[in-house]
Amino acid sequence: MEKLIEMIDAEPFVYGIDFRNRINLTIYKGEHPTIVGPNGAGKTKLAEMICGKVVVRSGVMRLSFLPEGVHYQKGKVAKAGFESAYTMADYANMYYQQRFSATENEWDAVQNTRRPTVENLVADLPGGDKEFWIEKLRLKPLFSKTLLMLSSGELRRFLIATILIQKPEIVIFDNPFIGLDTRTRADLNSLFADIADFQQMIFVVPDPKDIPEVSKSVIPCRELEYFPKMDKDKFLNDADFKSFIFRDNYNGILQLPEPFAKDCEPFEHAAILNDVAIKYPTRTLFENLSWDIRKGEKWSLSGANGSGKSTLLSLITADNPRSYSMNITLFDRQRGTGESIWDIKKRIGYISAEMHLYFRENQPCKKVVASGLFDTQGLFRQCSDSQYQKAQQVMDTFGIGHLADKPFLKVSDGEQRLVLLARTIIKNPDLLILDEPLHGLDAVNKARAKQIVNQYANQPERTLVVVTHDPANVPECVERYFKL
């Protein structure tokens, strides 16, 4: 078999990070391996070596399609990951709530021009076979939308299409299935099989159950140590080795903080939505929708990508300006009767893939967690010692206390998600809204996060709404279901 990538005693260099071993790895043409390991194991760092974003300090690294000694050439290796959206012009200088403003969705005030639609952006891409990829990734229903109107799952499909249209030698898919509904996940698995004969692929996943069907070998790693490539089935059937790779070193005690907002008025209904609707010129997300969320209830909200789940939640979290014109009551108070958004937000803990996408404050992780006490994206005030102690306690509860002083944007996507989960729960809010909270987490961290959510829900007066496409990720405490 012809070699595609070869590493011999390759030593990566990333400032401030000590790798535990040199890398010896051969990937052959037609092989589509998966780099697998827990959050923070070094999966993305290996992928970035192949992309040319991480320098090889010593040893040998060869890519068959590049000249000897050259590790990077623009367009040859592409990575489709969570951060890919930041390369899109539409996401420059954006903020989360902008998505829910129809005017700002359509018009770019900075450039003083109408924002391009998905159809415009695809038409401008270099490369051929566009119709093939448009059909395979079901992009036509998205054509009239701007990027800001795409759900996290729709955005992921679009990003994958834009990369494949440009025909790179290798595509690295980082967490390819997160944010995708059951149908799209199955379609993407089939797509990988369909293109395997002509497109070289490498996958990166934090959970063995997310290894794509087309991938027949795995490259295990943990704690910045890389192990020899092995057959996928052998890896999946080796319980002892999997337990070693994904072992849980955390021995802390699960402990929720005391509620932060103790001076709030009592309430009986966290939210009442009566006959609400969200409509755009070219489509209707939902109409005649009513939902009563009573204090202490635990709900699951579900629906396909693009069905309007995040938009519906934005009416509750005070992020959507349209909520003022609708019949909505939050914590027993009618919207538009003089309350501020901060009166609402101080009672809610909220996390979503979109919020993660726009969270670009590169502060120490402990400050990011502490910002949850004040409902800001980053900490812009002086915390007391007791508030920092609370942030450290919550991080320890999630098993990420060691990240306290590390810059948020320098830790892995999965570790960022854990930091944001800790930020969400630090004030032990009256209402906890978790929109795909387990995105990008390994099996150990998924189990711990679910345990913490169940512990939160065991408080009789706490109210929960959780969104997930995977029934296995629905916490056991959930007792009510709402589907769009």
N, C-alpha and C positions, 0 to 999 in steps of 0.2 A: 504494500500500500504506500501511496505517495504521502510524504509528510507535508502537513499544512503549517503547523507551528511546532517549534522545537526549543525547549529551554534546558540548558545544562548548567547546573550550579548557579542559576540566575538569582541574583540578590537584588530585590527591589529597594528603592530609596524613597522614603517619605519622611520629611522632617518631623522629629518627635515621636516616631513609631519604630519600635524594635521588632523585626520579624524573627521568628524562632528558628527558621531553617531556610536554606537555599532551595530553590525550586528546580526539580527535574521532571520534565513533562513533555510528552510527545502527543500531538493531536494530528490524526490523519485526515486526508480529504475524504469527504463522505461521512465522517464521524460527527456527531452532534452531541458532545458531552454536556453534562450539567455540573456546575460548581455548586456544591451543597454544603451547608454548615449553619450554625446558629447565628443570631444577630451579633454583629461585631467580630465575627470570626476571621474576616479578611477576604470575603468573596469578591466584593466590589473592587478591592485593591488589585486582585489578580486580573479581573476583567479590565481594569484600567491599564495594567501593564500591557495587555494585548492591544488595547486601543492606542497605546503610546502616550497615555496621560501620566503614567508613573514611570520614572526613570529606572533603568536597570543599571545598578552601580557596578556590578562585576558579573562575570560568567558570560554565558552565551545565550542569546535569544535570536531565533531566526523565524521570519514569516516568509513562506515560499514565494509570495507574490511581490516581495520587496527586495531591493538589492542587498547584498551582504552588508551587515552593519547598520542598516536603516531600519528603525523601529516604528516609524510613523510616516504616513503619506495621506493627505487629506482625502476623505471619501472612501478609503480602502476598508476601514473597519468602522462600523457604526454601532452605537449602543442605544438601545431603546429602554430607557429606565424612567424612574419617577422624575428625575431632574430634567428630562428632555424638554419639557414644556418651557423651561426658562430660556431656551434658544429661540423661541418663537417671539417675533417682534411684538405681537399683541400682548404679551405678558410683561413687557418692560414697564416699570413704574405703575403696576396694577395693584389694586387692593381687593380683598375678598368680597366686600359688599357690592363692588361695582358690577358683579355678575347679575345682580337682581334689579339693576336700574336699566330699563329699556332704552333710554336715551344714550347712556354711556356704553351700552352693549353695541349700539349701531354706529356711534360717532366717536372718533378719537379726537378729544379736545386738544391734546398735545400736538398732533400732526395736522389738526383741522381738516380732517378728511373722514369719509365713511370707512368703517372697518371692513376688511375683506371677508367674504364668506368662505366656508370650506371649499366650495366649488372654485372660487377665485384662487385660493391657495394651492389647490391641486393642479390647476391649469398652469400655474407659474413654475411648477417643479420641473427640474431637468430630468431626463430619463424617459423610457418608453413603457409600453404595456400598462398604461394607466388604467384602461378599462378593466383589465384582468384584476388588478388590485382593488379597484373601486367595487367590483362585484364581490370579490372574495371577502372583503372586510365591511361590506354593506354600508358604503359611504353615501350613496345617493340620498337616503332619507336625511342626511346631515347637511346636504349641499346648501340649503338656504340659511343655515346658522352661522354666526360668527364663532370664533374659538371660545369666547367668553360664555356662550350659551350652551356649550357642550358639558354634559355630565362627566364625572371622572372616568367612567367606563367608555363613553363615546370619545373622549379626548385620547384615551389610550389606543383605541382602534385607529384613530386618525394619525397619531404619531407613528404607529407601526407601519401604516400605509405609506407615509411620506418617506420613511427610510427604505422600504422595500422597492419603491418606485425608482430610487436612485441607484439600485444595483451595486451595493458594496460587495467586496469579496467575502466579508464575514459580518454577520449581524449578531450582536450579543444582546439577548433578551433578559433584562434584569426584572425578576418577578413578573413574568408575562401575564399571569392570570389575575392579579389583584384588581379589584374594582369591576370585574366582569360578571355579568349574570350567567346563569347556567347555560343558556343557549349560546352566548358569545364565547364562553369558555370552551364548549364542545366544538364550535366552529373553528376556533383558533387552534385547537389540538389537531383538527383535520387539516387545516391550512399548513401547519408545520409538516405534516406527513406528505402533503401534495407537493411542497416545494423542496423537499429534502434532497432530491436528485440534482438540483441545480443551484441551491443556495446553501452555503456553509453557515451553520448556526451554532452558537454556544448559549447555554441557559444558565441563569443564576437564580437559585431559590433557597429560602431559609427553612423549608419544610419538605421532607421527602415525598409527601403526598402531592406536592406541586410539580414534581418532575414530569415534563411532557412525555407523552407516549413515544414520540419519535426518538427520544434520547435513550441510548443503550449503554452509556457509560457515565460514571460520575467521578468528580474530583473532590474528595472530602477535605474539609478544613475546619479548624477550631483554634481559637486564641492565637491567630496569626501563624499557625503552623499548617503546612500543606502536606497531604498524604498522597501516596501513589494513586494514579487513576485506576479504577476497578470497574468490573462489569456491574451494571445497574441492578440486575436481579440478585447478584451475590451480595451487594451492599444492602438491598432491601430485606434480604433474608438473614442477614447477620445481625441478630438482635444485640449481641454483646458489643459489636463495633459501633452500631448506631447509638447505643446507650452511652458509649464513651464519647462519641462526637457531640451528642446532644445532652450530656449529663448536666444536671442542675447543681451548681455549686452554692446556691443561695440557702442560707440557714436562718434567715431573718424571721421575724414575727409579723404576720399580717396585722396592721393596725391602722384604722381610719382616723383621720384628724377630727377634732371637734368642729361643729359647724361654725363657719366664719361670720355669716350674716345672721346674728342672733336677734336683731332688732326689727325683723320683718313682721308685717301683719300676718295673722293666721289666714289660711285659705282652705277651701274645700275642692276647688277645681284648678289644677295647674294650667289648663288651657281648654277653652271652648271655641271651636271654629264652627260657625253657622253659615252654610250655603256659600262657601268661598270659591273663588275661581281665579285661575291664572291663564290669561290669553295673550297671544302675540299675533301680529298681523297674519302670519302664515300657519299658525298652529295653536291648538288649545292643549295645555298640559292637563288641567282638570277643571271641572265646574260642578256646581251643586254638591260640593263636598262639605260634610259635617263630621266633626270628631270631638268627642268629649273625653278629656284625660283627667281623671279624678286623682286627688291626692292619694299616694300610696300604691297606685296601679303600676304594673310593669308590662310594657307594651313592646311588641315587635312590629316594625314597619318594613314592608317589603314591596318589591316591584322591579320590573326590568330596567336596564340602563335607559335613562332618558324619560322615565315615567313621571318624574317630578318629585321624587322623595326629598332631595336636598332643598328644592324650592319650597316645598310644603313646610319643612322644618324651619326655613328662614323666616316664615311668618310668625313662628313661635319664639324664635331667638332674637327678634327685633332687628334683624339684619336686612329685611325686605321693606322698602318704603311703601309698598302697596298695602301693607297690613293696616295702615291708618284709615284706608277707605273701605275696609271690610269689617264684617261683624265678628270681631275676635275679642275674647276676654282672656286675660292672662292673670293668674293668681287672684281671681275674683274681681278684677278691675278691667273695665272696658277700655280697649285701645283708643287713644286719642282724647283722653279725659285729663290731660295734664301730666301724665307720668313721663319720666325720661327713660331713654333706652337703658341707662345705668340702673334705674330702679328695677328693670326687668332682668338685666344681665347678672346682677349680683345674686340672683336666686337660681341661676342656671349654670351648669357645667356642660360644655359642648366641645366635641371634636368631630372632624370630618376630613376626608381626603383633600377637599378643596382648601380647608383651613390650613392643612399641612403644606399644601402647594404654595400658599402665599406667605407662610411664616418664614421670613428671611432675616430675622434678628439674630446676629451672630454673637449673642451674649453667652456667658457661662450657663450651662444647663440648669444650675440651681436657681439662677435669676429667671430663666424662662419658666420654671415651675412656680416660683414665687409670684410671677406676673399673673397667675391664675387667681390670686387673691383680689386683684384689682381689674380683671377683665381687659387687660391690655396685651397687645402682641409684643412682648418684651417688657422689661422692668425699667420704668422711667422715674422712679421715686426711691427714696431711701427706705429699706426694710428695717424693721426692728430685729434684734437678735432672736426673739421668740418666733418671728415670722420666718427667718432663715432656718431656724431649727425645725419648724414645721415642714418647710420645703425639703430639708434633708431627710426627715422622718418618712415623708411620702415617697421620696426616691428610694430610700432603703426598703420600703414596703414593696416596691416594684422591682427590687434587685438591681437598681442602677445607681446606687449611692456613689460608686466609684467614678461616675461621670460628672459629678457636681461641678467641678472647676473646668471641665473641657468645653470649648466653644461648641455651640449647638450645631453649626453647619459643618463641623469637623468630625462628627460622629456619624455612624451609618444610618441609613434611612429607617431601619427597624429600631435602632436606639433612639432616633428622633421621635418615632411614634410613641415609644414608652415614656419619653420625657413629656410629650404633649398629653398623654393619658394621665400622668402624675399631675400636670398642670390643671387638667380638667377636674380632678377629684379633690384637689388640695383643700377647697373650702367646704367639702362635704355638702354639696348644694341641695336645695329643695327638689330640683328637677335635673336629672342627668340625661343628656342626649348624646348618644354614641352612634355616629354614622360610620359604619365599617371600621370599628375601633381596632380590629386585629390585623389590619392591612400590614403585610410585610413582616409579621412576627413569626418566629420559629415556634415549634410545638410547645416547648417548655414555657416560653413567655405568653403564648396564647392561653395555656392552662392557668398560669398565675394571674393573668389579667382577668380571665373569667371568674376566678375565685374571688378576686377583689371586687368585681362588679356584683357578684352574688352576695358578698358580705355587705356591700353598700345597700343592696336591695332588702336585706334582712331587717333594716331599720323600717318599721311600719309606716312612718310618715314620709319616707323618701319615694320619689316618683321616677320611673325609668322609661326611656324610649330608646330602643336599639335597632339599628339598621344593619342587615347583613344579607349577602346572597347565599351564604353557606349555612344550611340548617345546623350543621355541627358547631357553628360558632354562636348560636343563640344561647345565652345564659339560661341555666336551669330555672332561674327565678321568674322567667317570662310566663305570663298567664293569659295575655290578651294579644290579639293579632289584627293588624290593619294592613290591607293590601291595596296598592294602587294599580 
